[in-house]
């Protein structure tokens, strides 16, 4: 770990007072409480499972021959054909 970084944070007065009382009741510092909170939030974020899109494919032979090698403009034009697009 490198040298500690000094920074300033702004929190609402009511939250500050509640946090200070919480730290005092546990005989710790507000600094230690903030560090613990940040570590907890960051650890929870690491544990979240990455989103995986469910397989919604259907049976068949893939794209029809007309669209197999088509570019997006061709596909889009066909999708909007007759719909003012």
C-alpha positions in Angstrom: 0.0 0.0 0.0 1.2 3.5 -0.8 1.1 6.5 1.4 -2.3 7.5 2.7 -4.1 10.2 0.7 -5.7 13.1 2.5 -9.0 14.3 1.1 -12.1 16.2 2.1 -15.6 14.9 1.8 -18.9 16.6 2.4 -21.7 14.8 4.2 -25.0 16.0 5.6 -24.7 17.3 9.2 -27.2 14.8 10.5 -25.3 11.9 9.0 -22.1 13.3 10.4 -23.5 13.5 13.9 -24.9 10.0 13.7 -21.6 8.6 12.4 -19.6 10.4 15.0 -21.8 9.0 17.8 -21.6 5.5 16.2 -17.8 5.7 16.2 -17.6 7.0 19.7 -19.8 4.2 21.0 -17.5 1.7 19.5 -14.4 3.5 20.6 -13.1 4.0 17.1 -12.5 7.1 14.9 -14.7 8.6 12.2 -11.8 7.9 9.9 -11.8 4.2 10.7 -15.5 4.1 10.3 -15.4 5.7 6.9 -12.6 3.3 5.8 -14.6 0.3 7.0 -17.6 1.5 5.1 -15.7 2.0 1.9 -14.1 -1.4 2.2 -17.5 -3.0 2.8 -19.1 -1.3 -0.2 -16.2 -2.2 -2.5 -16.1 -5.8 -1.4 -19.9 -6.2 -2.0 -19.4 -4.7 -5.5 -16.8 -7.3 -6.3 -19.0 -10.2 -5.1 -21.9 -9.2 -7.4 -22.3 -11.7 -10.3 -21.9 -10.2 -13.7 -25.1 -9.9 -15.7 -25.6 -12.6 -18.3 -28.1 -12.2 -21.0 -30.4 -15.3 -21.2 -30.4 -17.3 -24.4 -33.5 -16.2 -26.2 -32.6 -17.8 -29.5 -35.2 -19.9 -31.4 -34.8 -23.0 -33.5 -34.2 -22.6 -37.2 -31.5 -22.1 -39.8 -30.4 -18.6 -38.9 -30.9 -15.6 -41.2 -32.7 -16.1 -44.4 -30.4 -16.1 -47.5 -31.4 -12.5 -48.4 -29.9 -11.3 -45.1 -27.0 -13.6 -44.4 -24.3 -11.3 -45.9 -26.3 -8.1 -45.7 -25.1 -5.0 -44.0 -27.1 -3.2 -41.3 -28.6 -0.6 -43.8 -30.1 -3.4 -45.9 -31.6 -5.1 -42.8 -32.9 -1.9 -41.3 -34.5 -0.9 -44.6 -36.3 -4.2 -44.8 -37.4 -4.0 -41.2 -39.0 -0.6 -41.8 -40.3 -1.2 -45.3 -43.9 0.0 -45.5 -43.7 1.6 -42.0 -42.5 5.1 -43.0 -38.9 4.4 -42.0 
